[in-house]
Amino acid sequence: MNTSLSWIKRYVPDLDVTAQEYADAMTLSGTKVENYEELDKNLDKIVVGEILSCEAHPNSDHLHICMVNVGEAEPLQIVCGAPNVAAGQKVPVVLEGGSVAGSRDGDKNPEGIKIKAGKLRGVESHGMICSIEELGSTHEMYPEAPEYGIYVFPDDTEVGADAIELLGLHDAIIEYEITSNRVDCYSVIGIAREAAATFGKKFHNPEIKITGNDEKASDYIDVEVIDKDLCPRFTARVVKNVKIGPSPKWMQRCLASNGIRPINNVVDITNYVMEEYGQPMHSYDYDMIAGHKIIVKRAKDGDVFTTLDGQERHLDHDVIMICDAEKEVGIGGIMGGENSMITDDVKTVLFEAANFNGTNIRLSSKRIGLQTDASQKFDKGLDPNTAELAVNRACELMEEFGAGEVVGGIVDVYDEVRQPKEVAFEPEKINALLGTSFTEEEMIGYFEAVDLKYDAEKRCVIVPTWRQDVLRTCDLAEEVARFYGYDKIPTTLPKGSSTAGKLQFDMRILSIARDIAEDCGFSQGYCYSFESRKVFDKLRLDEDDALRNAIEIINPLGEDFSIMRTTSLNGILTSLATNYNRRNKNVRLYEHGNVYLPKALPLTELPDERMRLTLGMYGEGDFFEMKGVVQLLLSKFGLKKKAAYTTDVLKNYLHPGR
């Protein structure tokens, strides 16, 4: 998860910290900052200049001699090699003694590049006119910049102004490592809420205001959710008279800072809202929705659907689909369809913000081999109450950009509304867990900083629906510790009675087996749990052998890894054969690992996972030596007297008589 620091400050305007201070404090409060990049690093003495004149260099076929007004008493003479340089332009200029981040090919210099006065082909140059790459940024962040050449400001830009400030480069890109239990922090608003609590600042929750017209969205679109266990909530709004165009520069930069390529205003709005609220959205061409009806239901086994990327996806009954009256138009929670995508000719847009079953989305994504930003968010389990906020926010932005007319009202299918949880407030237990002596008032203050409301009458804490990680008293203790400061909690010795520990039975058995095998000269090997069905033929198993009933892998790495093993023999035999082919002498190997035996196929419940100890050897030693190792193992396990031997050949791969 990435955000720019300026994006966080939209919701915490009083936040006045450096990137380093922000990273340190956020990490200590539980929102780990993995890395950050200061966009203005090595950028110094860069102002807006106006090119007064631009003449060809007498000794070069590509250089130009420019006289540039930078707001000082005299204009500067600067030699520039950019192909797009021209008189009258407002451009970023590095003054003598200043520095840029890197070269025009985008390569950054860790120390920056100092700009000095000098001569280029015999002509003096006092400064440098910059491209966006030399300022350490990219064309993705500034799509208005030319692919090759200097950056040009709008004509009304003030000469002599701080170019870095105007470009918004006094900023930092923050990279977070968010744990899977903090689903709310996979959004800018969630992280901003954490930042406000960490620094003791006020969090400004955006207030969504939509004008809308006098029509009703329900007159435009009908929504039916058939499989509500897979789609607990589905919201939809309609925007007509849509004008497709580029989104504002500030939005494009926000998206680019998160690694998302800007496309057009409608698509960018859905992506922006997904990053802002953590709620994936999708937009459909309303005129391509047959019957102006949306039906949410399971796919049929064997269905084939073409997604936005032009790829055919093979579906099964467990994949949730968004359909119209005639056809499928999207894979729920993963990707929309090519048949309803937004084009430049779209006139009316249907916005969707829905909530899907996280486990189903994760499994469906793996089965069809398609993982997207949306599916990665859904598979963690999102708050269904965010869906309405997201679809309304998208409509608000459409109005703000003048990109369309929002139809009044919302279509919302939401039968079982998720309610806030109540967690008992036990201050004594919290202090006991932390080894502290906080008062109730102090604890409640920490709770309220992150919107955990205290109910004095019920003596409980009301947990908002977006905080799915707060379930018990120990979770409340964590909130107190996080915002008080882990580094401030005194170190104390653990209290409690000590008990003698011991290994579990199965671990003791494994330990004995390892010790005996290694004492007898065997080395431990590790074999894959995934195999090929060809293994069964190599082992000469009968066609009706139960070991042939193997679990299929839905998305295998290849045919050789297409099933889960039902026998451990192939792994050890393959390892021995590999060593033999490499002329290794006297090899002895052992492996302990699971085999996977399904109770029924297709799977209706988890298979039996049985541990197997497998030994194999070649070279010095014979059958009787291996028999001795087995007898030693049985003796140590207390099974020697219970062991029985037979010379009957029970399997085709066994040697007759042994």
SEDRENVO-335339 format. One record per residue (C-alpha): x, z, y. Coordinates in nm, 2 decimals. Layout:
N
NODE      px      pz      py
NODE       X       Z       Y
...
***
This chain:
658
NODE      px      pz      py
NODE    0.00    0.00    0.00
NODE    0.14   -0.11    0.34
NODE    0.02   -0.04    0.69
NODE    0.16   -0.08    1.04
NODE    0.21    0.24    1.23
NODE    0.01    0.09    1.52
NODE   -0.29    0.03    1.28
NODE   -0.29    0.40    1.20
NODE   -0.28    0.49    1.57
NODE   -0.61    0.30    1.62
NODE   -0.78    0.59    1.45
NODE   -0.54    0.87    1.56
NODE   -0.46    0.76    1.92
NODE   -0.28    1.09    2.00
NODE   -0.03    1.03    1.73
NODE    0.31    1.01    1.91
NODE    0.59    1.02    1.65
NODE    0.88    0.80    1.54
NODE    0.87    0.61    1.21
NODE    1.12    0.86    1.06
NODE    0.92    1.16    1.17
NODE    0.60    1.00    1.04
NODE    0.76    0.92    0.70
NODE    0.90    1.27    0.66
NODE    0.59    1.46    0.75
NODE    0.35    1.24    0.55
NODE    0.57    1.27    0.24
NODE    0.57    1.65    0.26
NODE    0.19    1.65    0.30
NODE    0.14    1.45   -0.02
NODE    0.11    1.09    0.11
NODE    0.45    0.97   -0.01
NODE    0.62    0.71    0.22
NODE    0.84    0.50    0.00
NODE    1.01    0.30    0.28
NODE    0.96    0.18    0.63
NODE    1.08   -0.10    0.85
NODE    1.11   -0.07    1.23
NODE    1.02   -0.41    1.37
NODE    1.21   -0.35    1.69
NODE    1.54   -0.26    1.51
NODE    1.84   -0.42    1.68
NODE    1.62   -0.57    1.95
NODE    1.76   -0.49    2.30
NODE    1.73   -0.62    2.65
NODE    1.47   -0.89    2.57
NODE    1.24   -1.00    2.85
NODE    1.00   -1.28    2.94
NODE    1.17   -1.57    3.12
NODE    1.03   -1.88    3.28
NODE    1.22   -2.21    3.23
NODE    1.25   -2.36    3.58
NODE    1.44   -2.67    3.46
NODE    1.56   -2.82    3.14
NODE    1.83   -3.09    3.13
NODE    2.00   -3.26    2.85
NODE    2.35   -3.13    2.77
NODE    2.61   -3.40    2.87
NODE    2.83   -3.33    2.56
NODE    2.56   -3.29    2.29
NODE    2.27   -3.48    2.15
NODE    2.05   -3.18    2.08
NODE    2.15   -2.90    2.33
NODE    1.97   -2.84    2.66
NODE    2.08   -2.67    2.98
NODE    1.80   -2.45    3.11
NODE    1.77   -2.25    3.44
NODE    1.56   -1.95    3.35
NODE    1.39   -1.70    3.59
NODE    1.40   -1.35    3.42
NODE    1.27   -1.16    3.73
NODE    1.61   -1.10    3.88
NODE    1.76   -1.22    4.21
NODE    1.91   -1.54    4.06
NODE    1.80   -1.75    3.76
NODE    2.02   -1.76    3.46
NODE    2.18   -2.07    3.31
NODE    2.12   -2.07    2.93
NODE    2.21   -2.34    2.68
NODE    1.94   -2.38    2.42
NODE    1.93   -2.60    2.11
NODE    1.56   -2.56    2.02
NODE    1.38   -2.90    1.99
NODE    1.06   -2.77    2.16
NODE    1.22   -2.62    2.47
NODE    1.08   -2.76    2.80
NODE    1.05   -2.67    3.17
NODE    0.76   -2.45    3.27
NODE    0.75   -2.25    2.94
NODE    0.74   -1.87    2.93
NODE    0.98   -1.76    2.66
NODE    1.16   -1.45    2.52
NODE    1.51   -1.42    2.67
NODE    1.79   -1.20    2.55
NODE    2.01   -1.09    2.84
NODE    2.38   -1.05    2.83
NODE    2.47   -0.73    2.63
NODE    2.14   -0.74    2.45
NODE    2.09   -0.81    2.08
NODE    1.86   -0.99    1.83
NODE    1.78   -0.90    1.47
NODE    1.91   -1.21    1.30
NODE    1.95   -1.59    1.29
NODE    1.70   -1.86    1.33
NODE    1.68   -1.91    0.95
NODE    1.53   -1.56    0.92
NODE    1.83   -1.38    0.78
NODE    1.86   -1.04    0.93
NODE    2.19   -0.88    1.02
NODE    2.20   -0.51    0.95
NODE    2.38   -0.44    1.27
NODE    2.20   -0.70    1.48
NODE    2.37   -0.99    1.67
NODE    2.51   -0.91    2.02
NODE    2.46   -1.17    2.29
NODE    2.75   -1.24    2.52
NODE    2.82   -1.49    2.79
NODE    3.01   -1.79    2.68
NODE    3.05   -2.16    2.68
NODE    2.87   -2.41    2.46
NODE    3.03   -2.75    2.46
NODE    3.20   -2.67    2.79
NODE    2.88   -2.54    2.97
NODE    2.84   -2.17    3.05
NODE    2.55   -1.98    2.90
NODE    2.43   -1.64    3.01
NODE    2.18   -1.52    2.75
NODE    1.97   -1.67    2.47
NODE    1.62   -1.80    2.43
NODE    1.47   -1.68    2.10
NODE    1.27   -1.80    1.81
NODE    1.03   -1.55    1.64
NODE    1.27   -1.54    1.34
NODE    1.56   -1.43    1.56
NODE    1.34   -1.14    1.67
NODE    1.33   -1.03    1.31
NODE    0.97   -1.14    1.25
NODE    0.81   -1.43    1.06
NODE    0.57   -1.72    1.11
NODE    0.31   -1.53    0.89
NODE    0.31   -1.25    1.15
NODE    0.29   -1.49    1.44
NODE    0.12   -1.81    1.32
NODE    0.11   -1.95    1.67
NODE    0.49   -1.97    1.67
NODE    0.64   -2.31    1.58
NODE    0.78   -2.37    1.24
NODE    1.12   -2.45    1.40
NODE    1.19   -2.37    1.76
NODE    1.16   -2.10    2.03
NODE    0.86   -1.88    2.07
NODE    0.64   -1.97    2.38
NODE    0.42   -1.71    2.56
NODE    0.09   -1.80    2.73
NODE    0.12   -1.94    3.08
NODE   -0.02   -1.62    3.24
NODE    0.25   -1.39    3.10
NODE    0.44   -1.19    3.36
NODE    0.80   -1.29    3.41
NODE    1.05   -1.01    3.35
NODE    0.81   -0.81    3.13
NODE    0.93   -0.65    2.81
NODE    0.89   -0.93    2.55
NODE    0.91   -0.69    2.26
NODE    0.62   -0.49    2.40
NODE    0.41   -0.80    2.45
NODE    0.48   -0.92    2.10
NODE    0.38   -0.58    1.96
NODE    0.72   -0.53    1.79
NODE    0.76   -0.17    1.90
NODE    0.60   -0.09    1.57
NODE    0.69   -0.01    1.21
NODE    0.56   -0.13    0.87
NODE    0.51    0.17    0.64
NODE    0.52    0.13    0.26
NODE    0.34    0.41    0.07
NODE    0.34    0.51   -0.30
NODE   -0.02    0.62   -0.35
NODE   -0.11    0.81   -0.67
NODE   -0.40    0.68   -0.87
NODE   -0.61    0.99   -0.81
NODE   -0.61    0.94   -0.43
NODE   -0.84    0.63   -0.42
NODE   -0.93    0.71   -0.06
NODE   -0.57    0.65    0.05
NODE   -0.59    0.29   -0.07
NODE   -0.74    0.22    0.28
NODE   -0.60    0.24    0.63
NODE   -0.88    0.48    0.73
NODE   -0.79    0.71    0.44
NODE   -0.43    0.72    0.53
NODE   -0.52    0.77    0.90
NODE   -0.73    1.07    0.80
NODE   -0.43    1.22    0.62
NODE   -0.21    1.15    0.92
NODE   -0.44    1.33    1.16
NODE   -0.45    1.63    0.93
NODE   -0.07    1.63    0.88
NODE    0.01    1.62    1.25
NODE   -0.29    1.83    1.37
NODE   -0.44    1.54    1.57
NODE   -0.81    1.43    1.60
NODE   -0.92    1.16    1.37
NODE   -1.15    0.90    1.54
NODE   -1.39    0.77    1.28
NODE   -1.49    0.42    1.40
NODE   -1.85    0.39    1.51
NODE   -2.01    0.07    1.39
NODE   -2.25   -0.10    1.63
NODE   -2.44   -0.42    1.54
NODE   -2.68   -0.59    1.77
NODE   -2.84   -0.83    1.51
NODE   -3.15   -1.04    1.57
NODE   -3.51   -0.96    1.50
NODE   -3.51   -1.13    1.16
NODE   -3.48   -0.95    0.83
NODE   -3.20   -1.01    0.57
NODE   -3.45   -0.95    0.29
NODE   -3.63   -1.27    0.41
NODE   -3.31   -1.46    0.35
NODE   -3.18   -1.32    0.03
NODE   -3.32   -1.14   -0.28
NODE   -3.09   -0.92   -0.49
NODE   -3.15   -0.82   -0.85
NODE   -2.91   -0.60   -1.04
NODE   -2.98   -0.62   -1.42
NODE   -2.68   -0.42   -1.54
NODE   -2.67   -0.12   -1.31
NODE   -2.43    0.07   -1.53
NODE   -2.17   -0.19   -1.44
NODE   -2.28   -0.24   -1.08
NODE   -2.42    0.09   -0.93
NODE   -2.46   -0.06   -0.58
NODE   -2.49   -0.40   -0.43
NODE   -2.53   -0.46   -0.05
NODE   -2.57   -0.79    0.13
NODE   -2.60   -0.91    0.49
NODE   -2.65   -1.26    0.63
NODE   -2.48   -1.42    0.93
NODE   -2.61   -1.76    1.06
NODE   -2.49   -2.01    1.31
NODE   -2.13   -1.94    1.19
NODE   -1.84   -2.09    1.37
NODE   -1.53   -2.12    1.15
NODE   -1.20   -2.08    1.33
NODE   -0.88   -1.87    1.34
NODE   -0.91   -1.50    1.36
NODE   -0.76   -1.31    1.66
NODE   -0.39   -1.27    1.66
NODE   -0.40   -0.90    1.63
NODE   -0.60   -0.93    1.31
NODE   -0.37   -1.19    1.17
NODE   -0.07   -0.96    1.23
NODE   -0.25   -0.67    1.07
NODE   -0.32   -0.88    0.76
NODE    0.04   -1.02    0.75
NODE    0.18   -0.67    0.77
NODE   -0.01   -0.59    0.45
NODE    0.12   -0.91    0.28
NODE   -0.21   -1.10    0.32
NODE   -0.21   -1.46    0.44
NODE   -0.46   -1.53    0.73
NODE   -0.70   -1.82    0.65
NODE   -0.99   -1.82    0.89
NODE   -1.21   -1.58    1.07
NODE   -1.47   -1.52    0.79
NODE   -1.22   -1.48    0.51
NODE   -0.98   -1.27    0.73
NODE   -1.27   -1.04    0.82
NODE   -1.34   -0.96    0.46
NODE   -0.97   -0.90    0.39
NODE   -0.93   -0.69    0.70
NODE   -1.23   -0.47    0.60
NODE   -1.10   -0.44    0.25
NODE   -0.77   -0.30    0.39
NODE   -0.94   -0.09    0.65
NODE   -1.21    0.08    0.43
NODE   -1.06    0.02    0.08
NODE   -1.38   -0.16   -0.01
NODE   -1.34   -0.52   -0.15
NODE   -1.58   -0.77    0.00
NODE   -1.68   -1.13   -0.07
NODE   -1.84   -1.40    0.14
NODE   -2.05   -1.68    0.01
NODE   -2.18   -2.01    0.16
NODE   -2.54   -1.91    0.18
NODE   -2.66   -2.27    0.15
NODE   -2.49   -2.30   -0.19
NODE   -2.68   -2.00   -0.33
NODE   -2.96   -2.16   -0.54
NODE   -3.30   -2.00   -0.48
NODE   -3.14   -1.78   -0.22
NODE   -3.13   -1.51   -0.49
NODE   -2.84   -1.30   -0.63
NODE   -2.86   -1.17   -0.98
NODE   -2.59   -0.93   -1.12
NODE   -2.57   -0.95   -1.49
NODE   -2.33   -0.98   -1.79
NODE   -2.18   -1.31   -1.88
NODE   -2.25   -1.48   -2.21
NODE   -1.99   -1.49   -2.48
NODE   -1.80   -1.82   -2.45
NODE   -1.90   -1.89   -2.09
NODE   -1.64   -2.08   -1.88
NODE   -1.63   -2.02   -1.50
NODE   -1.40   -2.18   -1.24
NODE   -1.27   -1.93   -0.98
NODE   -1.16   -1.98   -0.62
NODE   -0.81   -2.07   -0.74
NODE   -0.94   -2.36   -0.93
NODE   -0.86   -2.21   -1.27
NODE   -1.11   -2.20   -1.56
NODE   -1.18   -1.85   -1.69
NODE   -1.31   -1.78   -2.04
NODE   -1.57   -1.50   -2.03
NODE   -1.74   -1.26   -2.28
NODE   -2.04   -1.04   -2.27
NODE   -1.85   -0.75   -2.11
NODE   -1.77   -0.93   -1.79
NODE   -2.01   -0.87   -1.50
NODE   -2.11   -1.18   -1.31
NODE   -2.26   -1.26   -0.97
NODE   -2.52   -1.53   -1.02
NODE   -2.78   -1.72   -0.82
NODE   -3.10   -1.86   -0.96
NODE   -2.93   -2.13   -1.15
NODE   -2.56   -2.06   -1.20
NODE   -2.27   -1.81   -1.18
NODE   -2.11   -1.79   -0.84
NODE   -1.85   -1.51   -0.89
NODE   -1.68   -1.27   -1.13
NODE   -1.79   -0.93   -1.01
NODE   -1.51   -0.72   -0.86
NODE   -1.24   -0.98   -0.94
NODE   -1.29   -1.32   -0.77
NODE   -1.55   -1.55   -0.63
NODE   -1.63   -1.90   -0.76
NODE   -1.52   -2.24   -0.64
NODE   -1.88   -2.35   -0.62
NODE   -1.97   -2.11   -0.33
NODE   -1.65   -2.08   -0.14
NODE   -1.63   -2.07    0.24
NODE   -1.54   -2.41    0.39
NODE   -1.51   -2.53    0.75
NODE   -1.86   -2.68    0.72
NODE   -2.03   -2.35    0.64
NODE   -2.33   -2.27    0.86
NODE   -2.47   -1.95    0.71
NODE   -2.26   -1.68    0.54
NODE   -2.37   -1.42    0.29
NODE   -2.15   -1.10    0.30
NODE   -2.14   -0.89   -0.02
NODE   -2.00   -0.54   -0.06
NODE   -2.07   -0.39   -0.40
NODE   -1.95   -0.12   -0.62
NODE   -1.85   -0.19   -0.98
NODE   -1.76    0.02   -1.28
NODE   -1.39    0.07   -1.26
NODE   -1.32    0.08   -1.63
NODE   -1.51   -0.24   -1.69
NODE   -1.33   -0.42   -1.41
NODE   -0.99   -0.31   -1.54
NODE   -1.07   -0.43   -1.89
NODE   -1.23   -0.75   -1.77
NODE   -0.94   -0.83   -1.55
NODE   -0.70   -0.80   -1.85
NODE   -0.93   -1.00   -2.08
NODE   -0.96   -1.30   -1.85
NODE   -0.60   -1.28   -1.73
NODE   -0.67   -1.24   -1.36
NODE   -0.57   -0.95   -1.15
NODE   -0.65   -0.95   -0.77
NODE   -0.63   -0.71   -0.48
NODE   -1.00   -0.64   -0.53
NODE   -0.98   -0.57   -0.90
NODE   -0.68   -0.33   -0.85
NODE   -0.89   -0.13   -0.60
NODE   -1.21   -0.13   -0.81
NODE   -1.04   -0.03   -1.14
NODE   -0.94    0.30   -0.98
NODE   -1.31    0.39   -0.92
NODE   -1.44    0.35   -0.56
NODE   -1.69    0.55   -0.37
NODE   -2.02    0.35   -0.37
NODE   -2.12    0.50   -0.03
NODE   -1.84    0.29    0.14
NODE   -2.01   -0.04    0.05
NODE   -2.27   -0.02    0.34
NODE   -2.00    0.08    0.59
NODE   -1.79   -0.22    0.49
NODE   -2.06   -0.48    0.50
NODE   -2.18   -0.35    0.84
NODE   -1.82   -0.35    0.97
NODE   -1.78   -0.71    0.87
NODE   -2.09   -0.81    1.06
NODE   -1.98   -0.61    1.37
NODE   -1.65   -0.81    1.37
NODE   -1.84   -1.14    1.34
NODE   -2.04   -1.04    1.65
NODE   -1.72   -0.92    1.83
NODE   -1.55   -1.25    1.77
NODE   -1.85   -1.46    1.86
NODE   -1.83   -1.61    1.51
NODE   -2.20   -1.60    1.43
NODE   -2.54   -1.45    1.47
NODE   -2.61   -1.14    1.25
NODE   -2.95   -1.13    1.08
NODE   -3.11   -0.79    1.12
NODE   -3.13   -0.55    0.83
NODE   -2.95   -0.51    0.50
NODE   -3.04   -0.57    0.14
NODE   -2.92   -0.27   -0.05
NODE   -2.97   -0.20   -0.43
NODE   -2.86    0.16   -0.48
NODE   -3.08    0.36   -0.72
NODE   -2.86    0.67   -0.80
NODE   -2.70    0.78   -0.47
NODE   -2.38    0.96   -0.52
NODE   -2.39    1.31   -0.36
NODE   -2.11    1.52   -0.23
NODE   -1.97    1.77   -0.48
NODE   -1.97    2.15   -0.44
NODE   -1.66    2.35   -0.54
NODE   -1.67    2.73   -0.54
NODE   -1.46    2.89   -0.27
NODE   -1.24    3.16   -0.43
NODE   -0.98    3.26   -0.17
NODE   -0.82    3.53   -0.39
NODE   -0.76    3.28   -0.67
NODE   -0.62    3.03   -0.42
NODE   -0.37    3.29   -0.29
NODE   -0.28    3.39   -0.65
NODE   -0.21    3.02   -0.74
NODE    0.01    2.97   -0.43
NODE    0.17    3.32   -0.41
NODE    0.05    3.34   -0.05
NODE   -0.18    3.56    0.16
NODE   -0.39    3.32    0.37
NODE   -0.70    3.45    0.53
NODE   -1.03    3.27    0.46
NODE   -1.04    3.14    0.81
NODE   -0.70    2.98    0.77
NODE   -0.80    2.81    0.45
NODE   -1.12    2.68    0.59
NODE   -0.93    2.54    0.88
NODE   -0.71    2.34    0.64
NODE   -1.02    2.22    0.46
NODE   -1.20    2.10    0.77
NODE   -0.89    1.90    0.88
NODE   -0.97    1.66    0.59
NODE   -1.35    1.67    0.62
NODE   -1.40    1.93    0.34
NODE   -1.69    2.13    0.48
NODE   -1.74    2.50    0.41
NODE   -2.09    2.63    0.33
NODE   -2.09    3.00    0.41
NODE   -2.42    3.06    0.25
NODE   -2.33    2.92   -0.08
NODE   -1.96    3.03   -0.06
NODE   -1.85    2.68   -0.16
NODE   -1.67    2.38   -0.02
NODE   -1.87    2.05    0.02
NODE   -1.64    1.76   -0.09
NODE   -1.72    1.42    0.05
NODE   -1.78    1.14   -0.20
NODE   -1.46    0.96   -0.11
NODE   -1.25    1.26   -0.23
NODE   -1.28    1.21   -0.60
NODE   -0.97    1.41   -0.67
NODE   -1.11    1.75   -0.55
NODE   -1.30    1.90   -0.84
NODE   -1.18    2.26   -0.89
NODE   -1.04    2.56   -0.72
NODE   -0.68    2.45   -0.80
NODE   -0.75    2.13   -0.60
NODE   -0.86    2.33   -0.30
NODE   -0.53    2.53   -0.34
NODE   -0.35    2.20   -0.33
NODE   -0.52    2.11    0.00
NODE   -0.41    2.44    0.16
NODE   -0.05    2.40    0.03
NODE   -0.03    2.04    0.15
NODE   -0.12    2.10    0.51
NODE    0.04    2.45    0.54
NODE    0.36    2.29    0.41
NODE    0.51    2.31    0.07
NODE    0.85    2.38    0.23
NODE    0.70    2.69    0.40
NODE    0.57    2.85    0.08
NODE    0.81    3.13   -0.03
NODE    0.99    3.10   -0.35
NODE    0.87    3.36   -0.61
NODE    0.94    3.43   -0.97
NODE    0.66    3.33   -1.21
NODE    0.43    3.61   -1.32
NODE    0.27    3.66   -1.66
NODE    0.34    3.75   -2.02
NODE    0.59    3.55   -2.22
NODE    0.52    3.42   -2.57
NODE    0.75    3.28   -2.83
NODE    0.72    2.91   -2.84
NODE    0.74    2.67   -3.14
NODE    0.70    2.31   -3.22
NODE    0.37    2.17   -3.35
NODE    0.35    2.10   -3.72
NODE    0.38    1.72   -3.69
NODE    0.68    1.76   -3.46
NODE    0.85    1.99   -3.71
NODE    0.80    1.74   -3.99
NODE    0.94    1.46   -3.77
NODE    1.24    1.67   -3.68
NODE    1.31    1.75   -4.05
NODE    1.28    1.38   -4.14
NODE    1.52    1.27   -3.86
NODE    1.78    1.53   -3.96
NODE    1.77    1.43   -4.33
NODE    1.78    1.06   -4.26
NODE    2.07    1.09   -4.02
NODE    2.26    1.33   -4.25
NODE    2.23    1.06   -4.52
NODE    2.38    0.80   -4.29
NODE    2.07    0.63   -4.15
NODE    2.05    0.52   -3.78
NODE    1.72    0.53   -3.60
NODE    1.55    0.20   -3.50
NODE    1.26    0.11   -3.28
NODE    1.02   -0.17   -3.38
NODE    0.74   -0.34   -3.19
NODE    0.38   -0.22   -3.25
NODE    0.27   -0.58   -3.19
NODE    0.32   -0.84   -3.46
NODE    0.20   -1.18   -3.59
NODE   -0.04   -1.25   -3.87
NODE    0.24   -1.45   -4.03
NODE    0.38   -1.11   -4.14
NODE    0.11   -1.08   -4.40
NODE    0.21   -1.41   -4.57
NODE    0.58   -1.31   -4.56
NODE    0.49   -0.99   -4.74
NODE    0.28   -1.19   -4.99
NODE   -0.03   -0.98   -4.93
NODE   -0.34   -1.07   -5.12
NODE   -0.61   -1.25   -4.91
NODE   -0.84   -0.95   -4.95
NODE   -0.58   -0.69   -4.88
NODE   -0.70   -0.43   -4.63
NODE   -0.38   -0.45   -4.44
NODE   -0.48   -0.80   -4.32
NODE   -0.76   -0.64   -4.11
NODE   -0.56   -0.61   -3.79
NODE   -0.67   -0.55   -3.43
NODE   -0.64   -0.86   -3.22
NODE   -0.46   -0.83   -2.88
NODE   -0.68   -1.00   -2.61
NODE   -0.39   -1.11   -2.38
NODE   -0.09   -1.13   -2.61
NODE    0.26   -1.21   -2.49
NODE    0.26   -1.48   -2.75
NODE    0.16   -1.56   -3.11
NODE    0.44   -1.33   -3.24
NODE    0.28   -1.03   -3.06
NODE   -0.09   -1.11   -3.12
NODE   -0.20   -0.82   -3.35
NODE   -0.13   -0.44   -3.38
NODE    0.06   -0.37   -3.69
NODE   -0.10   -0.23   -4.00
NODE    0.22   -0.18   -4.19
NODE    0.57   -0.07   -4.07
NODE    0.75   -0.28   -4.34
NODE    0.80   -0.59   -4.13
NODE    0.97   -0.41   -3.85
NODE    1.24   -0.25   -4.07
NODE    1.29   -0.56   -4.28
NODE    1.33   -0.78   -3.97
NODE    1.58   -0.54   -3.83
NODE    1.78   -0.54   -4.16
NODE    1.77   -0.92   -4.17
NODE    1.90   -0.95   -3.82
NODE    2.19   -0.72   -3.89
NODE    2.27   -0.90   -4.22
NODE    2.27   -1.24   -4.04
NODE    2.52   -1.10   -3.79
NODE    2.75   -1.00   -4.08
NODE    2.71   -0.62   -4.02
NODE    2.80   -0.44   -4.34
NODE    2.64   -0.13   -4.50
NODE    2.34   -0.10   -4.26
NODE    2.10    0.19   -4.30
NODE    1.80    0.22   -4.07
NODE    1.50    0.44   -4.04
NODE    1.20    0.43   -3.81
NODE    0.91    0.66   -3.75
NODE    0.61    0.50   -3.57
NODE    0.24    0.45   -3.58
NODE    0.04    0.19   -3.77
NODE   -0.31    0.10   -3.64
NODE   -0.59    0.08   -3.90
NODE   -0.93   -0.02   -3.77
NODE   -1.24    0.15   -3.91
NODE   -1.44   -0.17   -3.85
NODE   -1.39   -0.51   -3.69
NODE   -1.48   -0.59   -3.42
NODE   -1.38   -0.24   -3.29
NODE   -1.67    0.00   -3.23
NODE   -1.44    0.31   -3.21
NODE   -1.08    0.39   -3.18
NODE   -0.87    0.30   -3.49
NODE   -0.68    0.54   -3.71
NODE   -0.33    0.58   -3.58
NODE   -0.11    0.70   -3.87
NODE    0.25    0.80   -3.85
NODE    0.49    0.62   -4.09
NODE    0.85    0.70   -4.19
NODE    1.02    0.39   -4.31
NODE    1.37    0.37   -4.45
NODE    1.57    0.06   -4.53
NODE    1.93   -0.02   -4.64
NODE    2.17   -0.28   -4.78
NODE    2.54   -0.28   -4.87
NODE    2.69    0.01   -5.05
NODE    2.44    0.22   -5.24
NODE    2.16    0.12   -5.47
NODE    1.81    0.19   -5.56
NODE    1.89    0.53   -5.71
NODE    2.06    0.64   -5.39
NODE    1.75    0.55   -5.19
NODE    1.54    0.74   -5.45
NODE    1.76    1.04   -5.39
NODE    1.70    1.03   -5.02
NODE    1.32    1.02   -5.08
NODE    1.34    1.31   -5.32
NODE    1.53    1.51   -5.07
NODE    1.27    1.45   -4.81
NODE    0.99    1.55   -5.05
NODE    1.18    1.86   -5.14
NODE    1.22    1.97   -4.77
NODE    0.85    1.90   -4.72
NODE    0.76    2.11   -5.02
NODE    0.61    1.81   -5.20
NODE    0.86    1.75   -5.48
NODE    0.65    1.90   -5.75
NODE    0.34    1.71   -5.63
NODE    0.51    1.37   -5.62
NODE    0.42    1.11   -5.89
NODE    0.61    0.79   -5.98
NODE    0.47    0.47   -6.14
NODE    0.63    0.15   -6.24
NODE    0.31   -0.05   -6.19
NODE    0.35   -0.31   -5.92
NODE    0.08   -0.22   -5.66
NODE    0.19   -0.48   -5.40
NODE    0.34   -0.82   -5.43
NODE    0.64   -0.73   -5.21
NODE    0.75   -0.45   -5.44
NODE    1.02   -0.50   -5.71
NODE    0.88   -0.49   -6.06
NODE    0.97   -0.17   -6.25
NODE    1.10    0.01   -5.94
***
